[in-house]
Amino acid sequence: MAVVNEKSSYLDGFDSEPITLGTAGLHGGITRSFTIVHEVTAGDSATSTYRLVRLPSNCRLLGSSHISWDDLASTGSPTIDIGVVNKSGDTSITDDADAINDGLDAAAAAAQTTVIKTIDNYGKMLWEFVNGQTTDPKGDLEIMLTIADAAVNTGGTIVAQFDVTFD
């Protein structure tokens, strides 16, 4: 075992003369919050999609973003995927239907869970969630939910809150 004395990446540039700051969005900024309430009907089949919010590709999705839903199925095993897609008619990136999270159990009501699947993705720019994307397309992207694996059969409400900051 060893005693360690470390600093966060936030503090890295503060000890130099002159002070050098890192990436703007990772060092605070104006936060915007978007709360979306969407009703899912009992007849929505697997592969149904719900486009919830359009955001700039370079906004940072924060770990405080969360999602809740009613029990959407009395039989079967539908799941919810959360992805990033182009706005209608745009082809600036490859759509990635499960880029942010996947496999959320739609057949059990969720009191609240994080939008982002793993903590190492907190604070990423929206475009960075897309598999294989290496540069910012510099446009608007949408966050989309997909009902996967099975149909829902009871319907209900999905509430998502997306907290973002801008560089």
TAZIFEN-V177103 format. One record per residue. SS is DSSP state (hx for helix, st for strand, lp for the rest). PHI is phi in whole degrees, 0 to 359 (none if undefined). D_CENTER is the distance of its C-alpha to the mean C-alpha in whole Angstrom. Layout:
ss->{SS:SS}
phi->{PHI:PHI}
d_center->{D_CENTER:D_CENTER}
//
This chain:
ss->{lp:lp:lp:lp:lp:lp:lp:lp:hx:hx:hx:hx:hx:hx:hx:lp:lp:lp:lp:lp:lp:lp:lp:hx:hx:hx:hx:lp:lp:lp:st:st:st:st:st:st:st:st:st:st:lp:lp:lp:lp:lp:lp:lp:lp:st:st:st:st:st:st:st:st:lp:lp:st:st:st:lp:lp:lp:lp:st:st:st:st:lp:lp:lp:lp:lp:lp:lp:lp:lp:st:st:st:st:st:st:st:st:lp:lp:lp:lp:lp:lp:lp:lp:lp:st:st:st:st:st:st:st:st:st:st:lp:lp:lp:lp:st:st:st:st:st:lp:lp:lp:lp:hx:hx:hx:lp:lp:lp:st:hx:hx:hx:hx:lp:lp:lp:lp:lp:lp:lp:lp:lp:lp:st:st:st:st:st:st:st:st:st:lp:lp:lp:lp:lp:lp:lp:st:st:st:st:st:st:st:st:st:st:st:lp}
phi->{none:220:277:240:229:239:243:287:297:299:270:311:274:283:269:267:242:287:298:241:265:277:301:306:295:273:243:92:157:286:259:244:235:241:253:243:247:229:267:257:270:296:265:288:270:300:78:295:234:225:277:258:207:251:223:295:299:264:288:258:275:270:294:282:296:217:217:223:205:285:294:264:206:266:221:82:226:289:234:245:249:239:226:240:223:293:293:308:86:262:227:289:220:275:303:226:294:232:297:265:198:205:73:288:288:281:269:221:298:255:300:181:217:287:293:273:294:234:296:290:261:301:84:290:291:305:295:288:285:283:303:85:282:246:222:287:287:55:200:264:233:241:265:232:260:231:277:241:75:193:283:271:223:241:70:154:250:246:236:235:242:251:257:225:229:242:283}
d_center->{37:37:36:34:33:30:28:24:23:23:27:28:29:31:34:35:37:36:33:30:26:23:20:20:16:17:20:19:18:18:15:14:13:12:13:13:16:16:19:19:23:25:26:22:23:20:18:18:15:14:12:11:10:12:11:13:12:13:11:9:6:8:9:10:7:9:10:13:15:19:21:21:23:27:27:25:22:19:16:12:10:6:7:8:11:14:16:19:22:20:20:19:16:16:14:12:11:9:8:5:7:10:14:13:16:17:21:20:19:16:17:14:11:8:5:5:8:10:12:13:9:9:10:9:10:8:11:11:8:11:14:17:16:18:18:16:17:18:17:14:12:10:7:9:10:13:16:17:20:22:23:22:25:25:23:21:18:14:13:10:10:7:9:10:13:15:17}
//
